[in-house]
Amino acid sequence: MNHDMNPHNHAPVSFKTEEPGERTADASLLAPEQETSFLHSDPWRIMRIQAELVAGFDALTDVGPAIAVFGSARMKPENPHYAMAVELGKRLADANFAVITGGGPGVMEAANKGAQDAGGKSVGLSIELPFEEGHNAFIDLGVNFRYFFVRKVMCVKYSLGFVVFPGGFGTMDELFEALTLVSTRKVSGFPVVLVGSEYWGGLISWLEQTVLAEGMISPSDTSLFTVVDTAEEAMDAIAKGLHKLATAKISDE
């Protein structure tokens, strides 16, 4: 597979990270400042945010068709879902998709490893966190971000769909971001695939039996995602979702 990318992007795009114990850029942005000297600093943060957006766009512009894979950073290699994420990364690479992850350990590492082992494009979009150490070892193109919301823009803009493995708050943040964008038609034909029917079953039951039952979402919203239990099923769900998008585009023309 061709690995040619933007010639400026052979090395990870890095921003200065905070020293241990320092407040991260996200925390500084969201904190209510008390000292008068900082009351006018927020407008200047816009320049940093703008620079981060520009750097992300520049780094990812030549990635090509990609699927983003999300899941817990705490997933251990002995967990069956780790091996499944490796297999999915390989299958995506074989199908000429780049694999985009959050660049960390666990599920992200597994998907990046699978893509790299298969000779595909392995991309990691890391976030500045006080308890995580940069990119995993299986990334060809890495971009570091200070702000979660900037990273989420990149994940959606440069991905054709999301595959979501078991995970915690961060994983669910990405999941519900995608579902919100699809539900509000900010993006269309964007397959969202949940891996692990047993893991996600409780959440789905709550959505159907409580959220839907109380009229907080539309009946069609429960069909915005597909639940699978194997890498092969995930690939099928992605293919069907993208085929549906292609068919819709042809019909519109």
C-alpha positions in Angstrom: 0.0 0.0 0.0 1.2 3.5 -0.9 2.4 5.3 2.2 3.0 8.6 0.5 1.6 11.5 2.6 2.1 15.2 2.9 5.9 15.7 2.7 5.8 17.9 5.7 4.3 15.2 7.9 6.9 12.4 8.1 7.4 13.2 11.8 4.7 13.6 14.4 3.2 17.1 14.6 3.8 18.0 18.3 2.8 20.8 20.5 4.6 21.7 23.7 3.2 19.6 26.5 2.7 20.7 30.1 5.1 19.7 32.8 3.9 17.1 35.3 1.5 18.7 37.7 0.8 21.7 35.5 -2.8 22.5 34.4 -3.4 21.4 30.8 -4.5 23.8 28.1 -8.1 22.4 28.2 -8.3 22.9 32.0 -6.9 26.4 31.7 -9.5 27.3 29.0 -12.4 26.0 31.0 -11.3 27.3 34.4 -13.0 30.5 35.8 -10.0 32.8 36.3 -9.9 34.9 39.5 -6.9 37.1 39.1 -7.5 40.3 37.2 -4.3 39.8 35.1 -5.9 36.8 33.4 -9.4 38.2 32.8 -8.4 39.2 29.2 -6.4 36.1 28.3 -9.2 34.0 26.8 -9.4 36.0 23.5 -5.7 35.3 22.9 -6.3 31.5 23.4 -8.3 31.7 20.1 -5.0 32.1 18.3 -3.6 28.9 19.9 -6.8 27.1 19.0 -6.7 28.4 15.4 -3.1 27.3 15.1 -4.0 23.8 16.4 -6.8 23.5 13.8 -4.5 24.6 11.0 -1.8 22.2 12.0 -4.3 19.3 12.2 -5.8 20.1 8.8 -2.3 20.4 7.2 -1.2 17.1 8.8 -4.3 15.1 7.8 -5.2 16.5 4.4 -3.6 13.6 2.4 -4.7 10.7 4.7 -7.3 9.5 2.2 -10.3 7.4 3.1 -10.2 6.5 6.8 -12.2 4.9 9.6 -11.7 6.0 13.2 -11.5 3.3 15.9 -12.3 4.2 19.5 -12.1 2.2 22.7 -10.6 2.0 26.2 -7.0 3.0 26.8 -7.1 0.5 29.6 -7.8 -2.6 27.4 -5.1 -5.2 28.0 -3.7 -7.4 25.3 -5.2 -10.5 26.9 -8.7 -9.1 26.4 -10.4 -10.7 23.4 -11.4 -7.2 22.2 -7.8 -6.3 21.9 -7.2 -9.1 19.4 -10.4 -8.1 17.6 -9.2 -4.5 17.3 -5.9 -5.8 15.8 -7.8 -7.9 13.3 -10.1 -4.9 12.4 -7.1 -2.7 11.8 -5.7 -5.3 9.4 -9.0 -5.7 7.6 -9.4 -1.9 7.2 -5.8 -1.6 5.8 -6.5 -4.4 3.4 -9.6 -2.6 2.2 -7.5 0.6 1.6 -8.7 2.5 4.6 -6.4 4.5 6.8 -7.0 3.8 10.5 -7.4 6.8 12.8 -7.3 6.4 16.6 -6.7 8.5 19.7 -3.1 7.4 19.5 -3.0 5.9 23.0 -2.7 2.4 24.5 -5.4 -0.3 24.7 -7.8 -0.5 21.8 -6.2 2.4 20.1 -2.8 0.7 20.1 -4.4 -2.6 18.9 -6.1 -1.0 15.9 -2.9 1.0 15.0 -0.9 -2.2 15.3 -3.2 -4.1 12.9 -3.1 -1.4 10.3 0.7 -1.0 10.5 1.2 -4.8 10.3 -0.9 -4.9 7.2 1.1 -2.1 5.5 -1.7 0.4 5.9 -1.8 4.0 7.1 -1.8 4.1 10.9 -2.8 7.5 12.3 -2.8 8.6 15.9 -4.5 11.8 17.2 -3.2 12.1 20.7 -4.5 14.5 23.4 -2.6 16.2 26.2 -3.4 14.4 29.4 -1.5 14.4 32.7 -1.7 10.6 33.0 -0.9 9.4 29.5 2.3 9.4 27.6 1.9 10.4 24.0 1.6 8.1 21.0 1.7 4.3 21.0 4.5 2.6 19.1 2.4 1.7 16.0 1.7 5.1 14.5 3.0 6.3 11.1 1.5 9.8 11.3 0.9 11.3 14.7 -0.7 14.6 15.7 -0.8 15.9 19.3 -3.6 18.1 20.4 -4.2 20.3 23.5 -7.9 20.6 23.1 -10.4 17.7 23.0 -12.9 19.6 20.8 -10.2 20.3 18.1 -9.3 16.6 18.1 -13.0 15.6 17.7 -13.3 17.9 14.7 -10.3 16.1 13.1 -11.8 12.7 13.9 -15.1 13.5 12.2 -13.7 15.5 9.3 -11.2 12.9 8.2 -13.2 9.7 8.9 -15.9 8.1 6.9 -17.2 6.3 9.9 -16.6 5.3 13.6 -16.0 1.8 15.1 -16.5 1.9 18.8 -15.1 -0.8 21.1 -15.8 -1.0 24.8 -14.6 2.0 26.7 -15.3 4.6 29.3 -16.3 8.3 29.3 -13.9 9.3 26.6 -15.1 6.6 24.3 -18.7 7.4 25.0 -18.0 11.1 24.4 -16.8 10.2 20.9 -19.8 7.9 20.4 -22.4 10.4 21.3 -20.7 13.2 19.4 -21.0 11.1 16.3 -24.6 10.1 17.0 -25.5 13.7 17.6 -24.0 14.8 14.3 -25.8 12.1 12.4 -29.1 12.7 14.2 -29.0 16.4 13.4 -27.8 15.8 9.9 -24.5 17.7 10.3 -23.0 14.6 8.7 -24.7 12.0 6.5 -24.1 8.4 5.6 -21.7 8.1 8.6 -21.7 4.5 9.8 -21.4 4.1 13.6 -20.5 0.6 14.6 -20.5 -0.7 18.2 -18.4 -3.7 18.9 -19.6 -6.0 21.7 -23.3 -6.6 22.1 -22.9 -7.8 25.7 -21.0 -4.6 26.7 -23.3 -2.2 24.9 -26.5 -4.0 25.7 -27.3 -2.1 28.9 -26.7 1.3 27.2 -28.9 0.3 24.3 -31.7 -1.0 26.6 -31.6 2.3 28.5 -31.8 4.3 25.2 -34.8 2.3 24.1 -36.6 1.7 27.3 -36.0 5.1 29.0 -34.8 7.8 26.6 -37.0 6.8 23.7 -39.9 5.8 25.9 -40.0 9.3 27.4 -39.8 10.9 24.0 -36.3 12.3 24.4 -35.1 10.9 21.1 -36.9 9.9 17.9 -37.7 6.2 17.1 -35.3 6.4 14.1 -32.4 7.4 16.4 -32.1 3.9 17.6 -31.1 2.8 14.1 -28.2 5.3 13.9 -25.8 2.6 15.0 -25.1 -1.1 14.3 -24.0 -3.6 17.0 -21.6 -6.3 16.0 -19.5 -9.0 17.7 -16.7 -9.7 15.2 -14.2 -7.7 13.1 -15.8 -9.3 10.0 -19.3 -8.0 11.0 -17.8 -4.6 11.7 -16.4 -4.5 8.1 -19.8 -5.5 6.7 -21.5 -2.8 8.7 -19.0 -0.2 7.4 -19.4 -1.4 3.8 -23.2 -1.3 4.0 -23.2 2.2 5.6 -20.9 3.6 2.9 -22.8 1.9 0.1 -26.0 3.5 1.4 -24.3 6.9 1.3 -23.0 6.3 -2.3 -26.5 5.2 -3.4 -28.1 8.3 -1.8 -25.6 10.6 -3.6 -26.3 9.0 -7.0 -30.1 9.4 -6.4 -29.6 13.1 -5.5 -27.8 13.6 -8.8 
